[in-house]
Amino acid sequence: MALKIIGAGFGRTGTKSLKLALEQLGFAPCHHMEEVMTDPAQLPHWQAAVAGEPVDWDAAFAGYNSAVDWPAAHFWRPIADHFEDAKVILTLRDASTWWESFARTIMAALSKPLAEISDPHFLAINKMVLVMLGTQAFGSTFDDKDAAIAAYGQHVEDVKAAFPAERLLQLDITDGWQPLCAFLDVAVPDAPFPRANSSREFWDDDIREALK
């Protein structure tokens, strides 16, 4: 099975809602950071990618039809090069509101001292994400607001410049089903567009337990 959809948008741009939407449209299962958190076998692929080591992308996405959110979104370029026929979706939101959401959720989770994280799997994920976001994506630290917002804007421009219009959809999930379904050439479901993983919901899942 080869990936058909690659989500290139930063986390906190509606990636969980997009995951649910893609799965509802027939592109299930969809890879998301949730899969890395719940499946320890996933982590070595991403540790290798962050370390700059070769990654077997077919193995990393074995069984998946689509992928959104970090960590996949950070490696959108090599993943898109490998899965040449996959379409790319860039989820977008205002940079300042993106930062506010990121700060309340992912940044807050990463702010817990590593020595205080008792779960070994979640500790390893935190270490990987600290490098992936701070050092690599933001070019600074994970909590540097100015660097993060600048990186967000540059990321958007890089993705937009990398693909022809027929391969790339720039998506604001508040626009609902129509642009997504038109891009994927599928029927619009007779159901509301998914809305998931608000800042409050972020803290209602396994993250709260893992950070204890």
Buried (B, 14 or more C-beta within 10 A) or exposed (E): EEBBBBBBBBBBBBBBBBBBBBBBBEBEBBBBBBBBBEEEEBBBBBBBBBEEEEBEBEEBBEEBBBBBBBBBBBBBEEBBEBBEEBBBBBBBBEBEEBBBBBBBBBBBBBEBEEEEBEBEBBBBBBBBBBBBBBEBBBEBBBBBBEBBBBBBEEBBEEBBEBBEEEBBBBBEBEEEBEBBBEBBEBEEEEEEBBBBBBBEEBBEEEBEEBBE
